[in-house]
């Protein structure tokens, strides 16, 4: 027997088990929209597997994080999901996912204050930042608004313009988190 004639073979027998499909999402807690909004969000923003209505625990966690981020961007600053529970069917081929959601109060922009702005009309600045009083506070827009404000000033020739407060110190919340005052300090 020669070494080149000797062949070893490994055979793996893999039992994948059944695919576990998502039978339903059930939301309880305090929230402002119909459950179908949150269910559709979870299927659309969790991942490819969950999007096909199949269970994947990591993608469910991603969907939960994405839902909280989305709600915060819609002004529900204190939104949180204190818990999720996965209930498997007896045959373990389907799950019902129970999500406890607490949106908290929606925060609206009460007013916008500009400090150090003397050379550009207020209306032009408000248009550039894209935020207005009496609308929900969108944290994602707040990040963009600071960049737009500096771009506006630089386009007017003020190349040294700087924002003296950071995004976190721009916002001052009321005691009940339902109103926010935005203060932009630019020089």
C-alpha positions as CSV (number, residue, x, y, z in Angstrom):
1,X,0.0,0.0,0.0
2,X,1.4,3.4,-1.0
3,X,0.7,6.6,0.9
4,X,-0.9,8.2,-2.2
5,X,-3.5,5.4,-2.5
6,X,-4.5,5.9,1.2
7,X,-7.6,8.3,1.4
8,X,-9.4,9.3,4.5
9,X,-12.9,10.5,4.3
10,X,-14.9,12.4,6.9
11,X,-18.7,12.5,6.8
12,X,-20.6,15.0,8.8
13,X,-24.3,14.3,9.5
14,X,-26.0,17.5,10.3
15,X,-29.5,17.7,11.7
16,X,-30.7,21.3,11.0
17,X,-34.0,20.8,12.7
18,X,-37.1,22.5,11.5
19,X,-37.1,26.2,10.4
20,X,-38.6,28.2,13.1
21,X,-41.1,30.7,11.7
22,X,-42.4,33.8,13.4
23,X,-46.1,33.3,14.0
24,X,-46.7,36.7,15.5
25,X,-45.3,39.7,17.4
26,X,-47.3,40.9,20.3
27,X,-46.6,44.4,21.7
28,X,-47.8,45.5,25.2
29,X,-47.0,48.5,27.3
30,X,-47.5,52.1,26.5
31,X,-47.3,53.2,22.9
32,X,-49.1,55.6,20.5
33,X,-49.7,53.6,17.3
34,X,-51.5,50.4,16.4
35,X,-49.6,47.2,16.9
36,X,-49.4,46.6,13.2
37,X,-47.1,49.6,12.8
38,X,-44.6,48.1,15.2
39,X,-45.0,44.6,13.8
40,X,-44.3,45.9,10.3
41,X,-41.3,47.8,11.6
42,X,-39.8,44.7,13.2
43,X,-40.1,42.6,10.0
44,X,-38.7,45.5,7.9
45,X,-35.8,46.6,10.2
46,X,-34.5,43.5,12.0
47,X,-32.7,41.7,9.2
48,X,-33.0,39.5,6.2
49,X,-34.0,36.3,8.0
50,X,-36.7,38.0,10.1
51,X,-37.8,39.8,7.0
52,X,-38.7,36.4,5.6
53,X,-40.7,35.7,8.8
54,X,-38.2,33.3,10.2
55,X,-36.8,33.4,13.7
56,X,-33.3,34.6,14.4
57,X,-32.6,35.8,17.9
58,X,-29.7,38.1,16.9
59,X,-31.8,39.9,14.3
60,X,-34.7,40.3,16.8
61,X,-32.2,42.1,19.1
62,X,-31.2,44.3,16.2
63,X,-34.8,45.1,15.4
64,X,-35.5,46.0,19.0
65,X,-32.5,48.4,19.1
66,X,-33.6,49.9,15.7
67,X,-37.1,50.4,17.0
68,X,-35.9,52.3,20.1
69,X,-33.6,54.4,17.9
70,X,-36.4,55.2,15.4
71,X,-38.8,56.2,18.2
72,X,-36.1,58.4,19.7
73,X,-35.7,60.1,16.3
74,X,-39.4,60.7,16.3
75,X,-39.3,62.6,19.6
76,X,-39.9,59.7,22.0
77,X,-36.6,60.5,23.7
78,X,-37.2,58.2,26.7
79,X,-38.5,55.3,24.8
80,X,-37.3,51.9,25.9
81,X,-38.1,48.2,25.6
82,X,-37.8,46.7,29.0
83,X,-38.2,43.2,27.9
84,X,-38.9,40.7,25.1
85,X,-40.1,37.1,25.5
86,X,-39.9,34.3,23.0
87,X,-42.6,31.6,23.3
88,X,-42.0,28.5,21.2
89,X,-44.8,26.3,19.9
90,X,-44.9,22.8,21.3
91,X,-43.4,21.4,18.1
92,X,-40.7,24.2,18.3
93,X,-41.3,25.2,14.7
94,X,-43.0,28.6,15.4
95,X,-42.5,31.4,17.9
96,X,-44.6,34.3,19.2
97,X,-42.4,37.2,20.2
98,X,-43.8,39.4,23.0
99,X,-42.3,42.9,23.2
100,X,-42.9,45.2,26.1
101,X,-42.6,48.8,24.8
102,X,-42.7,52.0,26.7
103,X,-42.6,55.0,24.3
104,X,-42.6,57.6,27.0
105,X,-43.8,61.1,26.3
106,X,-43.1,62.6,22.9
107,X,-40.8,65.6,23.1
108,X,-41.7,68.6,20.9
109,X,-39.5,71.6,20.2
110,X,-40.8,74.5,22.3
111,X,-38.5,77.1,20.9
112,X,-35.2,77.6,19.1
113,X,-32.7,80.2,20.5
114,X,-29.8,81.5,18.4
115,X,-26.9,83.2,20.2
116,X,-24.2,85.1,18.5
117,X,-26.0,85.2,15.1
118,X,-25.9,88.7,13.8
119,X,-25.0,88.6,10.2
120,X,-27.5,86.1,8.7
121,X,-31.3,86.6,8.9
122,X,-33.1,84.3,11.3
123,X,-35.4,83.0,8.6
124,X,-32.4,81.8,6.5
125,X,-30.9,80.1,9.5
126,X,-34.2,78.3,10.4
127,X,-34.5,77.2,6.9
128,X,-30.9,75.8,6.9
129,X,-31.2,73.8,10.1
130,X,-34.5,72.1,9.1
131,X,-36.0,72.3,12.7
132,X,-39.0,74.2,13.7
133,X,-40.8,75.0,17.0
134,X,-43.9,72.8,17.7
135,X,-42.6,69.8,15.8
136,X,-41.3,66.6,17.3
137,X,-37.7,66.7,18.3
138,X,-35.7,64.5,15.9
139,X,-32.3,63.8,17.3
140,X,-31.0,62.6,13.9
141,X,-32.0,66.0,12.4
142,X,-30.4,67.8,15.3
143,X,-27.0,66.3,14.3
144,X,-27.5,67.3,10.7
145,X,-28.7,70.8,11.7
146,X,-25.4,71.8,13.3
147,X,-23.5,70.9,10.2
148,X,-26.0,72.8,8.0
149,X,-25.7,75.8,10.2
150,X,-21.9,75.9,9.9
151,X,-22.1,75.3,6.2
152,X,-24.5,78.3,5.8
153,X,-22.1,80.6,7.7
154,X,-19.1,79.4,5.8
155,X,-21.0,79.9,2.5
156,X,-21.4,83.6,3.6
157,X,-17.6,83.9,4.0
158,X,-17.4,83.3,7.8
159,X,-14.8,80.6,7.5
160,X,-14.0,80.7,11.2
161,X,-17.6,80.2,12.4
162,X,-17.8,77.6,15.2
163,X,-20.6,76.2,17.3
164,X,-19.6,76.7,21.0
165,X,-22.0,74.1,22.4
166,X,-22.1,70.5,21.6
167,X,-25.2,68.6,20.4
168,X,-25.9,67.4,23.9
169,X,-25.8,70.9,25.4
170,X,-27.9,72.4,22.6
171,X,-31.0,70.7,24.0
172,X,-32.6,71.6,27.3
173,X,-35.6,69.5,28.3
174,X,-38.6,70.5,30.4
175,X,-39.1,68.6,33.7
176,X,-41.5,66.1,32.1
177,X,-39.5,65.7,28.9
178,X,-42.4,66.9,26.7
179,X,-40.7,70.1,25.5
180,X,-37.3,71.0,24.4
181,X,-35.5,74.3,23.9
182,X,-32.7,74.3,21.4
183,X,-29.9,76.8,21.9
184,X,-27.4,77.3,19.1
185,X,-24.4,79.3,20.3
186,X,-22.3,80.2,17.2
187,X,-19.5,82.7,16.9
